[in-house]
Each structure stands twice: as C-alpha cells, then as structure tokens.
Amino acid sequence: MTEEFEGMEQLRKIQAGDVRTASRLIRNLEDELPGAKNAIRRIFPHTGRAHVVGITGSPGAGKSTLVDALIASFRKQEKTVGVLAVDPTSPFTGGAILGDRIRMQRHAEDPGVFVRSLATRGALGGLSKAVGDAVHVMDVMGKDLVLVETVGTGQQEVEIINHSHTVIVVLVPGMGDEIQAIKAGIMEIADIFVINKADRDGSHQLESEIMSMLNMVSEFQGGWRPPIVRIGNCFEPGPFGESLEELAAVIGDHYRRLVETDLLGDRMKRKTMVEIHEALRDAILAPILKEMTESGEMGEIAGRLLRKETDPYTIAEEVARRRLK
C-alpha cells in the first residue's frame, strides 16, 4: 500500500468520525512524529466548519464540570461535540494526567462526543503545542463544536484566544478572582464571563467587579458586550441545568454575532497567522536549535554568555547570519 493511499484512507476514516484513527493522529502530533505533519497537510483543506470554544480560568474554578455539563446541553440540541482537555504533564510518563477524561466518562459511549486529553509538556499559556492541529482533526471529524479546556495557570492563559472563536473565562467567588478582575490579561480576552459556584458568598461582589470593568470600555468590537452568566451548585440539578441552558444559548448567540458582523473572518485570520508563525518556527528555528545542541555549540554559547563575553542579541544575530544565508 503506497503512502499516498494510506494518507487518503486515513483522511476518509477521520471524515467518517473514526475515533481510533483520530486518536492515533492526535497522539502522533503530540509526539511530533514526521508523518503527523503530512496528515495535517492532507486534512487542512477540509477544516473551518467547527465552532471552537475556549474555556479558561484559574485552577479549581470548575472548568471540567462546566464542560461536562455543556456537552450534555449541546447534545440535547443534537450537535456533535469534540473536547480537548489540556491536562498537566505527568512527571513520570510525560503524558497527560487524565483527570478531565475521568470526569467526562459518562459521555464515553456517545458516538456524537469525542473527548481527548493533551499534555502541556511544558508549553506556556495553559495550552499544549499540539492543540491547534488537534482542533483541525476534530473539525474534520465533523464536530459542530470543539471545546478547548485549558490547564488552568491563571493569567498566562491568554493564548487560548489564538485558537478559539469564542472565549469563556470562568471565575469563582472567594478565590481571589475579585482582584484578578481588575488586572489586564486574562480578563480582556473574554467573550463570555461565567461566575461558577455562584451560590457562594462573594458572587455578587465578583459580578459587580466584572460589570465595573466592562463599564470602563467605551466600545465593544462588533457591539458584543460580554455577558455574565451565573452557574449555581451542580448538586441542585434544576437551577444548574437551567443556567447551563442559558450558557449554551449565549455561546450560540456569540457565534451568530461573529458571523453577522464578519468578526468570524477576523478571528479565523488571527488563528491562521498564529499557525503560520508556529509552522515557520518548526521549519526554521527547531532544526537550527537541534543541530546547535547536538554539536555542542549551544553549550559553548552559554559559556560565553555566563562569562559576559557577549550578549544574547549579538549571539542571535551571529547565528542568523551564518544559518539563514
């Protein structure tokens, strides 16, 4: 069987929603195997249909519980759902600590749901390096929505905006979020604010802090003022279910606003630019760094810097002149 035939067969299976083939490709992307990039080249022309929703917030904010409930809400609307749960890296195996997949186990038998964990593997911004390509895989599988849940590293999580059409920032009263609401960074990327565990003391104060911040903005892009959705106790099924239905509806409203105002095109362009930068980094910078490390040149440079014989900018210019003729 030729490589081209195998590639087309892989594409056909992923388009048919084959979970095993998709999982294997995502794993190969995480491991940075050469064949994985070729697979992305084949599937890329078939991407661009899924609504990508990023869910971010502090550790312990209840993001996984929220995602689990959102899956159920969207499935009631007969929408197919893909979930990329970015977990911390295990110090023993280098893989993801699969807490999120355990919590979402009740959807495991549903063919309309595909949940996959990714390990951060030291990536900054609360995301895995492979997340962009993994989103493409789920898109080609035909998922109507792809939910990307970040690992939870506080204000470093702004990177999620580069991979999502809609960004949800989850906050919890009593976790210092009142202070964080005033700070720049993670709060500025939200299309929707969720106050989770809103039955706790301090939830109204947190809501007031967010509203005060929003009131300082003179104009919202596309006329979309980020709404604040309160989510109560998950052990009270009635009110909890109603608030989740409200959140699912607001997510749909935001996507429609993106389409109506053509902001969706702007966000897709931003996502594309990030992908170009990452691809260039992999194609140009990664091989140079690998060669310099293996040859010992990187160690020599580090020694020169430690002895203050030169500086990082001068070194970078020297390497660029030599390598990028």
N, C-alpha and C positions, 0 to 999 in steps of 0.2 A: 504494500500500500504506500503510495507516494505521500510526501509531507503535505503537499497541496490538498490532496484528497482528505487526509486526516484532519487538516485545518477546516475544510468545508464541512466535514462531518461533525466536528466539534461545534462549529457555529450553528449548524442545524439543530443539534441537541440542546444547546443553550436557548435558542429561539423557541424550542418546544417546551422549555421550562424544566429541563432535566437537572435536578438538584445535585446529583453526584458529579456531573461534568462541570457545572458552575462552581461547586465547592473546590474541586481539584484545581481549576484555573485560578481561583482566588488564593488558594494555598501557594500555588506556584508563583503568583505575583508577590506574595509576602516574602517568599524565599528568593525572589529576584532571579528566577531561572530564565535563561535566554529565550526559550520557546514561549514564555508567557507574553513577552512583548510582541511577538509575531501574532499571537492570538488577539491581542488588543488591536493590532493593525487591521485584522480581518473584521472584528465586530464593531469598530468605531463608526463606520458609515451608517450603522443601524441604530445608533443611540440618539437621545434627545427627546424622548417622549415622556419619560417619568417625571413626576413632581418630586423633587428632592427636598426633604425637610430635615434641617439640622436641629438637634436638641442638645443644649449645653447648659452648664450651671455647675455650681460647687459640688464637691463630693458629698454624698449623703442627702442631696436635695430631692431624691426620689425619682430620678430620671427614668430608671429602668421600670419601675412600677407604672409610671406615666406612659411609657412606650408600650408596655404590655396591654394597658387599657385602651390605648389608641388603636392598636391592632384590631381589637375586638370591635371598636366603633366603626372603623373603615370597612371591616369585613361585613358588618351589617348593611353597609352601603354597596356591597358586592364589588368592592375594589380590592385588587390584589396588592399585597404589601411585601416589600423587602426590608429587612432590618440589618444594618451594620452596626454592631455594638463594639465600640473600640474599648478594649479592656487593658488594664495594666499588664506589663510583660512579666511572666513568671521568672523569678531569679534562677530557677532550676532547669527549665526546659527552653526558655526564650520564647515560648508561646503565650497565648492569651490565657489569663485566669478567667475561666468561663462562667463567671457569676451571672452575667446577663442571660446567657442561654439557659441556665438552670431556672431562672425566674420566669422565662418565657416558654417553658416546656409545654404548657397546655396548648400551644399552637402548633406543636411539632407534627401532628397528624393532618394538619390542614394544608392541602396542596396549593392553596392561594397565598400561603405565607412562607417566606424563606428567611430564616434568622442565621446570621453568620457573625462570629466574633473575630476581631482583628487585634493583634498585639501592637502596642505603641512602638516597641523596640527602640525606645529612646527618642522617638520623634517628638518635637516640640509642638505646642499648640493643642495638645489633647487629642491629636489625631494620629492614625497610622499612615505611613508613607504610601501604602497601597490603597488608601480609601477611595481616591479619585477613580482608579481603574476598577475597583470593586463595585462602585456605583454604576459604571458602564455595563458591567456584567449583569447586574440586576435589572438595569434598564432594558437590555437586550432580551432578558428572560420574559419581558412583557409586564413587569410590575408597574402598577399605576402610581404607587407611591414608594419612595425609598426613604426610610427613616434612618438618619445617621446620629447615633448617640455617642457623644464624646466621653472621654475617660473621666473628666472632672478634675481640672487642675486650676480652677479659678480664672483669673484674668488673662491667662495665657491662651484661652480657648477661642480667641478671635479668628483663628484660621478657618473655623467652620464656615465663615461667610464666603470663602472662596470655593466651596463645594456644594452650596445649598441655594435653592430658590427662596425658601422661607426659613428663617432662623427663629427658634423658640428659646428664650432664656428662662430657665426655671430657678425661682428663688424660694427660700423658706424662711419664715419669721424665726428670729431667735438664733440665727447662725451668722450674724454679722453682716447680713445682706443689706440692712438699712444703711450701713456705712458704705458698702460696695456700690449701692445705687447712686451715690454721688460721684463716684470715680469714673474716669474715662475708660474706654476699652470695651470690656465685655458688654456693658450696658448699651453702647452705641450701635451694636450690631443687631439688636432685637427687632424683629418684625412683630412678634407677639411676646408679651410677658405672661408668665404663669406663676401665680403665688400658690405653691403646693403646700399641703397640710395647713390650709387656711383656717382651720378650726383652732389653731394655736394662738396664744396671746401674742400680740405684736403684729398680727397680719394686717390690721387696718393702718397701723403706723407705716408698715412697709409699703402698702398701697399708696399712701399719701406721699411717701418719699419718691416713688416712681412717677406719680402724677405731677409732682412739683418739678421733677427733672424734665418731663415731657412738655410742661408749660413753658419752659425756657426756650424751646425750639420754635423759631418763627415760622418755618415752613417745612412740611414733610414731603419727601420725594413721592411723587405720584399721588399726593393727597392722602396717603395712608398713615394715620396716627396709630402707632402700635397700641392695640387694646390690651387690657389687663384681665386675665381670666383667673378666677379663684377656684381652686380644686380642694375639696374638703377631705374628710377622713375616708380612706379606702375601705374601712370596715363598716361604713354606712352605705350599702350598695345603691340605695335610691338616689340621694343627693350626689353621690360620687359619680354615678352613671350619667346623671343629667349634666353635670359640669363637664364631663368628658365629651358628651354630645355637643355641647356648646363649643368646646375647644376644636373638635373636628370640623364643625361648621365654620369657625373663624379661619382655620387653615385653608379651607376651600375658598372662602371669601378673598383671602390674600392672594391666592393663586389667580383667581379671576381678575383681581385688580392689576396684577402684574401683566396679564395678557391684554387687558383693555387699554392700559397706558403704555404698552410696549416696553415696560421696565423689565419684562422677562428677557427680552433680547439683550438688554444691558447686562443683566446678571449672567446670562449664558456667555457673553463676550468676556466678562471678568473671569469666569471659570475657565474659559478657553485659554486666556492669557497665562493663568497660573499653570495650566497643563503644559503650555509651550515652555515656560521657564523651567519646570521640573524636568521635561524631556531634554532640554538643552543641557541642564546640569548633569543629567545621567550620561548624555552622549559625549560631553566635552570635559567636564570637571572630574567626574568619577574615575575615568581611566587614567587621567594625569595623577590624581591623588594616589591611586592604587600603585602605579609604576614608581612614584617617588617613595612610597612607603616600602615597597619590596626591595628597591635598590639601596635603601638606607639614606637616601638624600634627605628625607623628611627629618630623620634624626639629626643629621648634620646641621640642617637649618635651625632646628630647635636649639641646638647647642650655641649657634651664633647669636640667636635672639637672647638666650639666657645670659650670654657674656656681654650683651648690649653692643655687639659689633655692627648690628644693623637693626632694622625695624620691619614689622610685618608688611607695610605698604611697599617698601623697597623690594623685599623678597618677592611679593606678588607680581610686581612689575617685571622683575628679572625672569621669573618663571613664565609669565605670559609672553615675553619677547622670545624666549627660547622655544616654547612649545607651540605657540599659535602664530606661526610664521605666515 
